Amino acid sequence: MTNKSVGIIGIGLMGHGIATNIQRHGWSIGFLEHDGNQPTENLTDNGAIAYQSLAQLAQASDIVILCVTGSPEVEKILTGAEGLLQHIREETVIIDCSTAIPASTIAMAALVENAGGKFIDAPMTRTPKEASVGRLNLIVGATPELFRQHLPLLETFAENIVHAGDVGSGHTLKLLHNYVSLGFSTVLAEATATAKKSGVDPAVFHDVLAKGGGSSVVLDRMEPFIVNGEVGNFAFTLANSAKDLGYYTQMCLDLNATATVAESINNTLEKQVDEGNGKAFVPQLINFL
């Protein structure tokens, strides 16, 4: 499939790693010029084309990867006044690697298909560190045939790839994953803050959790901040955390599912955003609490 041209929208911390690894595996890539992009000289030096408009990118691309913040951005890119849907070629495949509300994903997929294209939702987990070396995790929603066809491309930038089911199931599982991960992180941050106020040594607190029921990937990621006050590799903002929890509670509302705990966690995160701490990283929630 390396004869297929790939257009990428969103060369941020995650998208830059995705673009770099796709290109490294021999694919021709282009990307949309945007003020929010990371430096792109390494991409253009290796032959990537910088497009000034969605129309230019769409007309030159067999596959378009979206790596943007969430549903509003995806919807605008696809359906805006000069959106992709007005310009995509027949059989163009849109791969949405953002975190999005499943109901929106399903609606956008239908619009893409009506325009003659195909849609895959492939949200990511892990961090920019893994993105840079092509070791992301992907949760993919697509038909089995479409998944098989595009697995070679996905494998250029991801280590663990799960086919979750039909379109929308990738974003559903991503929100479930982030609710558990960010939920655990918020609970741990609150407990750590309480431990500090009670005078418990942070290193001892961590050691007790690590040797008991608190042992987890989340604890490992939070350890540098708990023990040494360092963010470490957990460079995920409170603003993005609040956004993801908001998406999760919206999904629960759409499904008529219980979200009592999720709403409490979401309120905790949104409060920090309202107080101006949205750009801080998740481990720093400990200090704010």
Secondary structure by P-SEA (a helix, b strand, c coil): cccbbbbbccccaaaaaaaaaaaaacccbbbbbcccccccaaaaaabbbbbccaaaaaaaccbbbbbcccaaaaaaacccccccccccccbbbbbbcccccaaaaaaaaaaaaaacbbbbbbbbcccaaaaaacbbbbbccccaaaaaaacccccccccccccccccaaaaaaaaaaaaaaaaaaaaaaaaaaaaaaacccaaaaaaaaaacccccaaaaaacccccccccccccccaaaaaaaaaaaaaaaaaaccccaaaaaaaaaaaaaaaacccccccccccccc
